[in-house]
Amino acid sequence: MFDWFKKKPKAVEPAPREPKVKAPVKTEKELATEKNEPYVAMVKMDIDPNNLHQGAFELDWNEIFIARLVKAGYMMKPDDLDADIVDRWFQNVCRHVVMETWEQEQAMIKGVGQYVSTRDIGGGRTEVS
């Protein structure tokens, strides 16, 4: 009477699964290029451990970025390599950073734009305003 209870059902083997093919992950550069946007990124930075003032940057870019630089006047000769054009742009960016820092230092020396002042109020204490 309870034979059906005693018998174990046959295990049903699952159908073989086909591996799901994942779409390859696109890089930021590929995505920017697809959107017709300029792309530039710092890939690597090296610093000389014996002379910390010396270093190098490795940049990556797309053709759209180069076209924008050419349009902005960074191509000096018709046979300029893309790396030469990007190097001119990067030097210009670095020059602007240095000049901005220098201008801020000059303003602080002259007291213009000085937002923090300190005053010794005795007893090893200082007032900051």
URGI-V788074 format. One record per run of one state. SS is the DSSP state (a for helix, b for strand, c for the rest). FROM is the first residue (numbers start at 1). TO is the last residue. If there is no record, write none. Layout:
BEGIN
SS_FROM_TO / SS_FROM_TO
END
This chain:
BEGIN
c_1_2 / a_3_6 / c_7_27 / a_28_34 / c_35_39 / b_40_48 / c_49_50 / b_51_61 / c_62_62 / a_63_71 / c_72_81 / a_82_109 / c_110_117 / b_118_122 / c_123_124 / b_125_128 / c_129_129
END
